[in-house]
Amino acid sequence: MNAGAMVEVVLPGKVEPEGLQIRQGAVPSPAPGQVVVRMEATGVSFAEQQMRRGRYYDQPPFPFVPGYDLVGTVSATGDGVPAGLAGTRVAALLKVGGWASHVVVDAADVVPVPDGIGAAEAETVVINGITAWQMLHRKARVRAGQTVLVHGANGGVGSVLVQLARAAGAHVIGTASARHHDALRAQGVTPVDYRTEDIPARVRELAPGGVDAVFDHVGGRSIIDSWHLLAPGGTLVSYGSASTRDDEGSKQWPVLKLLGRVWLWNTLPNGRRAYFFNVWAGRALSRNRFRARLRADLTEVFEALRRGEITARIAAELPLTQAAEAMRLAESGTVAGKVVLHP
């Protein structure tokens, strides 16, 4: 049994970042089939930014500990778990609960992190990497020689997406503000300034026949433009509604509206496909299949990171007790990469 205290960050309700609370308690013990992971790195993702506003469509009731994913070392194992797992560095996708020094996880849900990858590096590609990989390879099935449009090409998911798409041999057009264009060009991406340029007109200029895939986290009006930019047989993957982050009213409505559009578009006889991507889809139907796919895909992402096909982009590293500053920084729009928290 681990000595010492557990530290966790609690989101008590709809608060400004300064309203986050630090709580201490006993280090938890694992039940049968579970492990305790001593957190080494967790991060601030767009989900937490929406959760603190009460805008994430299936967040738990307040108060709760946020933290979508984490990387750490297994410090204790429950009955029925191979003892050899203790001392192993692992990653886990959680949705909530990661902003804590010690986290209890089902042993079947942890994925080993290969040697040679640091905790903070690995953290930057857990939710971002799995989302990018599954959208690119499982939904759009992008192949060499195709052209894809990535919205928010410098963002958490977008930056991994463009690198994986380039590694697959695709031509990439990426939207981003002007200050990120040189970095995108260096990666072989054709940048488009979403602030000053007419995105649909510029993309049509670059790809007169349409693009083979669009990855859109913006939602709202953008999603309609994205659909119309597809080539025959192309795929639209929508994975969020960033444009509604600061809206009031129902948090489910933007998602339901998106789902309705996607359903309608898929009834049209033009060979194009639209998906609303949710990393958790399928978990309720078959937990074992979900876990196997997650493990396989995250292992591929870690290998791509080790080969240098994708790079870990750490915007800043802050201690867990400075979660408020970390959230402010992540929401400021001034950083490239992921803001990482450590114990």
Secondary structure, 3 states (H helix, E strand, C coil): CCCCEEEEEEECCCCCHHHCEEEEEECCCCCCCEEEEEEEEEEECHHHHHHCCCCCCCCCCCCECCCCEEEEEEEEECCCCCHHHCCCEEEEECCCCCCECEEEEEHHHEEECCCCCCHHHHHHCCHHHHHHHHHHHHHCCCCCCCEEEECCCCCHHHHHHHHHHHHCCCEEEEEECHHHHHHHHHCCEEEEECCCCCHHHHHHHHCCCCEEEEEECCCCHHHHHHHHCEEEEEEEEECCCHHHCCCCCCCCHHHHHHHHHHHHHCCCCCCCEEEECCCCCCCCCCHHHHHHHHHHHHHHHHHHHHHCCCCCCEEEEEEHHHHHHHHHHHHCCCCCCEEEEEC
